[in-house]
Amino acid sequence: MGDWRHLAALSWAERQLLVRAALMLVHARFTVASTGFRPVAAREPTKSSVTAEPPDLARARAIARLVAVAAARLPLRLACLHRSVVLWRLLQREGIACELRLGARRGAEALEAHAWVECGGVALGEDDAHLATFAAFAAALAPPGGATPPDARALTARDPRRARTASRRS
């Protein structure tokens, strides 16, 4: 019964965002494996290049909370990458600058990776102790502001199939 009271306490806009997040999570669950990601241009390791104003950070945290609620209620096994891609896309739609980050667990015998979203250098919806066990890769997985990295633009210019796909997205 508590879940219903929490849902009733959400505004109409928050309910819409919760439904959108749930739908996007289902979509991400079945399509992320076929998505090609390219790192953005190399820069200093692990420091976020995105700055966020306090209202943007508060809104980003609220959206991260709704994505976490949607992910917890879906009857699918969702990885951190699914949640992070959806959160990153929702924040981009809101015009909030953020970065999709990947990292590997420090000192692990087997490769253990984690994905998260940073806004203004703050990892959204992450436990600091858990995140501290991962070393972030030097470049963000997705650029801030949803911009296409320069090397990807050059690639689409050389590959006509990618150029057609890119022009359909625009």
C-alpha positions in Angstrom: 0.0 0.0 0.0 3.0 2.3 0.6 3.9 2.3 -3.0 0.5 3.6 -4.0 0.8 6.5 -1.5 4.2 7.4 -2.9 2.8 7.3 -6.4 -0.1 9.5 -5.4 2.3 12.0 -3.9 4.1 12.5 -7.2 3.1 15.4 -9.5 1.6 14.7 -12.9 4.9 15.6 -14.5 6.8 13.2 -12.2 4.3 10.4 -13.0 4.8 11.0 -16.7 8.6 10.9 -16.3 8.3 7.7 -14.2 6.4 6.0 -17.0 8.8 7.4 -19.7 11.7 6.0 -17.6 10.1 2.6 -17.3 9.5 2.4 -21.1 13.0 3.6 -21.8 14.4 1.0 -19.4 12.6 -1.8 -21.2 13.9 -0.5 -24.5 17.4 -0.2 -23.2 17.3 -3.7 -21.8 16.8 -5.1 -25.2 18.9 -2.7 -27.3 22.0 -1.5 -25.4 24.0 -4.6 -26.5 23.6 -3.5 -30.1 24.4 0.2 -29.5 27.8 1.4 -30.6 29.4 3.8 -28.1 32.6 5.7 -28.7 34.6 7.5 -26.0 34.8 11.3 -26.4 38.2 12.9 -27.1 40.8 12.1 -24.5 41.3 14.5 -21.6 42.6 14.3 -18.0 41.4 11.1 -16.2 38.3 10.8 -14.0 37.6 14.6 -13.7 34.2 15.7 -15.0 34.3 18.5 -17.5 30.6 19.3 -16.9 29.6 22.0 -14.4 26.0 22.1 -13.2 24.0 24.9 -11.5 22.4 23.9 -8.2 18.8 23.8 -9.6 20.1 21.6 -12.4 21.8 19.3 -10.0 18.6 19.1 -7.8 16.5 18.3 -10.9 19.1 15.7 -12.0 18.9 14.0 -8.6 15.1 13.9 -8.8 15.2 12.3 -12.2 17.8 9.8 -11.0 15.5 8.9 -8.2 12.5 8.3 -10.6 14.7 6.1 -12.8 15.8 4.1 -9.8 12.1 3.6 -8.8 11.1 2.6 -12.3 14.1 0.1 -12.5 13.2 -1.4 -9.2 9.6 -2.0 -10.1 10.2 -3.6 -13.6 10.2 -7.4 -13.8 13.4 -7.3 -15.8 17.0 -7.8 -14.8 18.6 -4.4 -15.5 22.3 -3.6 -15.3 23.8 -0.4 -14.3 24.5 0.4 -18.0 20.7 0.2 -18.8 19.8 2.6 -15.9 22.7 4.9 -16.7 21.9 5.2 -20.4 18.2 6.0 -19.6 19.2 8.5 -17.0 21.7 10.2 -19.3 19.1 10.4 -22.1 16.4 11.8 -19.8 18.8 14.4 -18.5 19.8 15.4 -22.1 16.1 15.9 -22.9 15.8 18.2 -19.9 18.8 20.2 -21.1 20.9 19.2 -18.1 24.6 18.7 -18.9 25.9 15.4 -17.7 28.3 12.6 -18.7 27.9 8.8 -18.9 30.9 7.3 -17.2 32.4 3.8 -17.1 34.9 2.4 -14.7 36.5 -0.9 -13.7 36.8 -2.3 -10.2 40.2 -1.7 -8.7 42.2 -4.9 -7.9 39.6 -7.3 -9.2 40.9 -10.6 -10.7 38.2 -10.6 -13.3 37.0 -7.5 -15.2 34.2 -5.9 -13.2 32.7 -2.8 -14.7 30.2 -0.2 -13.6 28.3 2.6 -15.4 27.0 5.8 -13.8 26.0 9.3 -14.7 27.8 12.4 -13.4 26.4 15.9 -13.3 28.7 18.6 -12.2 31.2 16.0 -10.9 28.5 14.4 -8.8 27.6 10.7 -9.4 23.8 10.6 -9.5 22.1 7.9 -7.4 25.3 6.2 -6.5 26.6 5.0 -3.1 30.0 6.8 -2.6 31.5 3.7 -0.9 30.5 1.4 -3.8 31.7 3.9 -6.4 35.0 4.4 -4.7 35.9 0.7 -5.6 35.9 1.6 -9.3 38.4 3.6 -11.3 36.7 5.7 -13.9 38.0 5.4 -17.5 39.8 8.6 -18.7 37.0 9.6 -21.1 33.3 9.8 -20.7 31.3 7.2 -22.7 28.9 9.8 -23.9 29.8 13.5 -24.4 28.2 16.2 -22.3 25.3 18.0 -24.1 24.7 15.1 -26.4 27.3 16.4 -28.9 28.8 14.1 -31.5 32.5 13.6 -31.0 34.6 15.0 -33.8 36.0 11.5 -34.8 32.4 10.2 -35.1 31.5 13.0 -37.5 34.5 12.2 -39.6 33.5 8.5 -39.6 29.9 9.2 -40.8 31.3 11.4 -43.6 33.4 8.4 -44.9 30.6 5.8 -44.4 27.5 6.6 -46.5 25.3 4.2 -44.4 26.2 6.0 -41.2 25.7 9.4 -42.9 22.1 8.3 -43.9 21.4 7.2 -40.3 22.8 10.4 -38.9 20.7 12.5 -41.2 17.5 10.7 -40.2 18.3 11.4 -36.5 18.7 15.2 -37.2 
